Amino acid sequence: MINSRIFLKGLLSVKRFDSPAIALGASFIAIGALLKNLGFTIQESIFSTFLTYALPGSLVMAESMLIGASLLNIFLAVWLVNARLYPMTVSLMPLVMNKNQPRWKYYLSCHFVAVSSWLIMKSNYEKIEKEHRIDFWIGVGTSTWLIGIFSTMLGYFSADYLNKDMMIGLAIVNPVYFMCAMIGVMKTKSISIAIILGAIFGPCFYYLSPEWCILFGGVLAGTIAFLIGEKNVS
Amino acid sequence: MSVNILFAIIVTSLATYSSRFFGVLTSEKIDENSKIYRWFNCLAYSTLSALISRVLIFPNGILEETSYFIRLIVIFTSILIFYLTKKNLVYPTIFSAIILCIINTLT
């Protein structure tokens, strides 16, 4: 059903010295501590990362709960901040899909689409035979997901020992890591333009709409980058 | 707590999974060599980049308590370290946490 050798290869891909495991772990430690301070039990905190596994979404949920938002408002706020997962999934799944593989693997493993696993997969998929890429992806996703869950537990239990300055230090790790990772993957013209314009438009659109800025800024930046890239191809 | 925690978690996970689910659904009709795939690929990088820069410039949560100026110093120094260490991701990441922690303690 699953090629265990390829799965294991994916599972161990987070072992590299500069893998996203550090950034992922640090940020979920911060989330674990935050959830404890919000009054979550350990079971609820684990359940949250287990089911959601998307850092900005968990953060938005926590903030929405703090201000007493309704369930509908929580849904909309989380959907907006996590809508980026849609293009991320579309830009990943065609690379791992194969007619010899069952469809349930795609619908189950899409739960693992998050920035860390996505970046690992994007930089490694070419080394794996297309038929087995989905098993490699499931391995990558499982390991990053488990890191998220265990780090949430660690953060929950160490919340009393983490002061405010340490929490701030943990919170910056994730965006700085991924900012550098994004700079590192700027290898083609269209991707470079997409990343640079996205970084500019995201905060610019914040002044128009804090909720929609990622979507508006991202779609505009990505479309411009695509058009420039296509113009150069033709 | 104004809403039940369990419902909030379920609502959050549904809102998150829906984007992933529709992503797979769309992918079933997309070829990796098509124009539409290339467009989605650009969108994926740009929305991710927009999110990261928004988090750094207009953060939510505890990062909000640091000043804009300090965050900018940390961002630019981290990028500099990233290039100085031949694009190593670990050094700028650890540096950013330590330097922000220290500056925040001192100020």
Chai-1 contact restraints between the chains, C-beta under 6 A:
chainA,res_idxA,chainB,res_idxB,connection_type,confidence,min_distance_angstrom,max_distance_angstrom,comment,restraint_id
A,D18,B,N88,contact,1.0,0.0,6.0,A-B,restraint_1
A,D18,B,L89,contact,1.0,0.0,6.0,A-B,restraint_2
A,D18,B,V90,contact,1.0,0.0,6.0,A-B,restraint_3
A,A23,B,T93,contact,1.0,0.0,6.0,A-B,restraint_4
A,G39,B,M1,contact,1.0,0.0,6.0,A-B,restraint_5
A,F40,B,I5,contact,1.0,0.0,6.0,A-B,restraint_6
A,E44,B,I5,contact,1.0,0.0,6.0,A-B,restraint_7
A,F47,B,I9,contact,1.0,0.0,6.0,A-B,restraint_8
A,S48,B,I9,contact,1.0,0.0,6.0,A-B,restraint_9
A,L51,B,S13,contact,1.0,0.0,6.0,A-B,restraint_10
A,T52,B,T12,contact,1.0,0.0,6.0,A-B,restraint_11
A,T52,B,S13,contact,1.0,0.0,6.0,A-B,restraint_12
A,T52,B,T16,contact,1.0,0.0,6.0,A-B,restraint_13
A,A54,B,T16,contact,1.0,0.0,6.0,A-B,restraint_14
A,G57,B,T12,contact,1.0,0.0,6.0,A-B,restraint_15
A,G57,B,T16,contact,1.0,0.0,6.0,A-B,restraint_16
A,L59,B,N60,contact,1.0,0.0,6.0,A-B,restraint_17
A,L59,B,G61,contact,1.0,0.0,6.0,A-B,restraint_18
A,M61,B,A8,contact,1.0,0.0,6.0,A-B,restraint_19
A,M61,B,T12,contact,1.0,0.0,6.0,A-B,restraint_20
A,E63,B,N60,contact,1.0,0.0,6.0,A-B,restraint_21
A,M65,B,A8,contact,1.0,0.0,6.0,A-B,restraint_22
A,G68,B,S2,contact,1.0,0.0,6.0,A-B,restraint_23
A,L71,B,V3,contact,1.0,0.0,6.0,A-B,restraint_24
A,L71,B,F7,contact,1.0,0.0,6.0,A-B,restraint_25
A,L71,B,V11,contact,1.0,0.0,6.0,A-B,restraint_26
A,I74,B,A8,contact,1.0,0.0,6.0,A-B,restraint_27
A,I74,B,V11,contact,1.0,0.0,6.0,A-B,restraint_28
A,F75,B,V11,contact,1.0,0.0,6.0,A-B,restraint_29
A,F75,B,A15,contact,1.0,0.0,6.0,A-B,restraint_30
A,V78,B,T12,contact,1.0,0.0,6.0,A-B,restraint_31
A,V78,B,A15,contact,1.0,0.0,6.0,A-B,restraint_32
A,W79,B,A15,contact,1.0,0.0,6.0,A-B,restraint_33
A,N82,B,T16,contact,1.0,0.0,6.0,A-B,restraint_34
A,N82,B,S19,contact,1.0,0.0,6.0,A-B,restraint_35
A,A83,B,S19,contact,1.0,0.0,6.0,A-B,restraint_36
A,R84,B,T47,contact,1.0,0.0,6.0,A-B,restraint_37
A,R84,B,L48,contact,1.0,0.0,6.0,A-B,restraint_38
A,R84,B,L51,contact,1.0,0.0,6.0,A-B,restraint_39
A,L85,B,S19,contact,1.0,0.0,6.0,A-B,restraint_40
A,L85,B,R20,contact,1.0,0.0,6.0,A-B,restraint_41
A,Y86,B,S19,contact,1.0,0.0,6.0,A-B,restraint_42
A,Y86,B,F22,contact,1.0,0.0,6.0,A-B,restraint_43
A,Y86,B,G23,contact,1.0,0.0,6.0,A-B,restraint_44
A,P87,B,F40,contact,1.0,0.0,6.0,A-B,restraint_45
A,P87,B,L43,contact,1.0,0.0,6.0,A-B,restraint_46
A,P87,B,A44,contact,1.0,0.0,6.0,A-B,restraint_47
A,P87,B,T47,contact,1.0,0.0,6.0,A-B,restraint_48
A,M88,B,A44,contact,1.0,0.0,6.0,A-B,restraint_49
A,T89,B,R20,contact,1.0,0.0,6.0,A-B,restraint_50
A,T89,B,G23,contact,1.0,0.0,6.0,A-B,restraint_51
A,V90,B,G23,contact,1.0,0.0,6.0,A-B,restraint_52
A,V90,B,T26,contact,1.0,0.0,6.0,A-B,restraint_53
A,V90,B,S27,contact,1.0,0.0,6.0,A-B,restraint_54
A,V90,B,F40,contact,1.0,0.0,6.0,A-B,restraint_55
A,S91,B,F40,contact,1.0,0.0,6.0,A-B,restraint_56
A,S91,B,N41,contact,1.0,0.0,6.0,A-B,restraint_57
A,S91,B,A44,contact,1.0,0.0,6.0,A-B,restraint_58
A,M93,B,V24,contact,1.0,0.0,6.0,A-B,restraint_59
A,M93,B,S27,contact,1.0,0.0,6.0,A-B,restraint_60
A,P94,B,S27,contact,1.0,0.0,6.0,A-B,restraint_61
A,P94,B,I30,contact,1.0,0.0,6.0,A-B,restraint_62
A,P94,B,E32,contact,1.0,0.0,6.0,A-B,restraint_63
A,P94,B,Y37,contact,1.0,0.0,6.0,A-B,restraint_64
A,L95,B,E32,contact,1.0,0.0,6.0,A-B,restraint_65
A,Y106,B,V24,contact,1.0,0.0,6.0,A-B,restraint_66
A,Y107,B,V24,contact,1.0,0.0,6.0,A-B,restraint_67
A,C110,B,R20,contact,1.0,0.0,6.0,A-B,restraint_68
A,C110,B,V24,contact,1.0,0.0,6.0,A-B,restraint_69
A,V113,B,R20,contact,1.0,0.0,6.0,A-B,restraint_70
A,D165,B,C101,contact,1.0,0.0,6.0,A-B,restraint_71
A,D165,B,N104,contact,1.0,0.0,6.0,A-B,restraint_72
A,D165,B,T105,contact,1.0,0.0,6.0,A-B,restraint_73
A,M167,B,I62,contact,1.0,0.0,6.0,A-B,restraint_74
A,I168,B,I62,contact,1.0,0.0,6.0,A-B,restraint_75
A,I168,B,T66,contact,1.0,0.0,6.0,A-B,restraint_76
A,I168,B,L100,contact,1.0,0.0,6.0,A-B,restraint_77
A,I168,B,N104,contact,1.0,0.0,6.0,A-B,restraint_78
A,G169,B,A97,contact,1.0,0.0,6.0,A-B,restraint_79
A,G169,B,L100,contact,1.0,0.0,6.0,A-B,restraint_80
A,G169,B,C101,contact,1.0,0.0,6.0,A-B,restraint_81
A,A171,B,I62,contact,1.0,0.0,6.0,A-B,restraint_82
A,A171,B,L63,contact,1.0,0.0,6.0,A-B,restraint_83
A,I172,B,S96,contact,1.0,0.0,6.0,A-B,restraint_84
A,I172,B,A97,contact,1.0,0.0,6.0,A-B,restraint_85
A,I172,B,L100,contact,1.0,0.0,6.0,A-B,restraint_86
A,V173,B,T93,contact,1.0,0.0,6.0,A-B,restraint_87
A,V173,B,A97,contact,1.0,0.0,6.0,A-B,restraint_88
A,P175,B,I52,contact,1.0,0.0,6.0,A-B,restraint_89
A,P175,B,V55,contact,1.0,0.0,6.0,A-B,restraint_90
A,P175,B,L56,contact,1.0,0.0,6.0,A-B,restraint_91
A,V176,B,S78,contact,1.0,0.0,6.0,A-B,restraint_92
A,V176,B,T93,contact,1.0,0.0,6.0,A-B,restraint_93
A,V176,B,S96,contact,1.0,0.0,6.0,A-B,restraint_94
A,Y177,B,T93,contact,1.0,0.0,6.0,A-B,restraint_95
A,F178,B,I52,contact,1.0,0.0,6.0,A-B,restraint_96
A,M179,B,I52,contact,1.0,0.0,6.0,A-B,restraint_97
A,C180,B,F82,contact,1.0,0.0,6.0,A-B,restraint_98
A,C180,B,L89,contact,1.0,0.0,6.0,A-B,restraint_99
A,C180,B,P92,contact,1.0,0.0,6.0,A-B,restraint_100
A,A181,B,L89,contact,1.0,0.0,6.0,A-B,restraint_101
A,M182,B,S49,contact,1.0,0.0,6.0,A-B,restraint_102
A,G184,B,K87,contact,1.0,0.0,6.0,A-B,restraint_103
A,S190,B,C42,contact,1.0,0.0,6.0,A-B,restraint_104
A,I191,B,Y45,contact,1.0,0.0,6.0,A-B,restraint_105
A,A194,B,C42,contact,1.0,0.0,6.0,A-B,restraint_106
A,A194,B,Y45,contact,1.0,0.0,6.0,A-B,restraint_107
A,A194,B,S46,contact,1.0,0.0,6.0,A-B,restraint_108
A,I195,B,Y45,contact,1.0,0.0,6.0,A-B,restraint_109
A,I195,B,S49,contact,1.0,0.0,6.0,A-B,restraint_110
A,G198,B,S46,contact,1.0,0.0,6.0,A-B,restraint_111
A,G198,B,S49,contact,1.0,0.0,6.0,A-B,restraint_112
A,G198,B,A50,contact,1.0,0.0,6.0,A-B,restraint_113
A,A199,B,S49,contact,1.0,0.0,6.0,A-B,restraint_114
A,A199,B,S53,contact,1.0,0.0,6.0,A-B,restraint_115
A,G202,B,A50,contact,1.0,0.0,6.0,A-B,restraint_116
A,G202,B,S53,contact,1.0,0.0,6.0,A-B,restraint_117
A,G202,B,R54,contact,1.0,0.0,6.0,A-B,restraint_118
A,P203,B,S53,contact,1.0,0.0,6.0,A-B,restraint_119
A,P203,B,R54,contact,1.0,0.0,6.0,A-B,restraint_120
A,P203,B,I57,contact,1.0,0.0,6.0,A-B,restraint_121
A,Y206,B,F58,contact,1.0,0.0,6.0,A-B,restraint_122
A,I214,B,T47,contact,1.0,0.0,6.0,A-B,restraint_123
A,I214,B,A50,contact,1.0,0.0,6.0,A-B,restraint_124
A,I214,B,L51,contact,1.0,0.0,6.0,A-B,restraint_125
A,G217,B,A50,contact,1.0,0.0,6.0,A-B,restraint_126
A,G218,B,S46,contact,1.0,0.0,6.0,A-B,restraint_127
A,G218,B,T47,contact,1.0,0.0,6.0,A-B,restraint_128
A,G218,B,A50,contact,1.0,0.0,6.0,A-B,restraint_129
A,A221,B,S46,contact,1.0,0.0,6.0,A-B,restraint_130
A,G222,B,C42,contact,1.0,0.0,6.0,A-B,restraint_131
A,G222,B,L43,contact,1.0,0.0,6.0,A-B,restraint_132
A,G222,B,S46,contact,1.0,0.0,6.0,A-B,restraint_133
A,A225,B,C42,contact,1.0,0.0,6.0,A-B,restraint_134
A,F226,B,W39,contact,1.0,0.0,6.0,A-B,restraint_135
A,F226,B,C42,contact,1.0,0.0,6.0,A-B,restraint_136
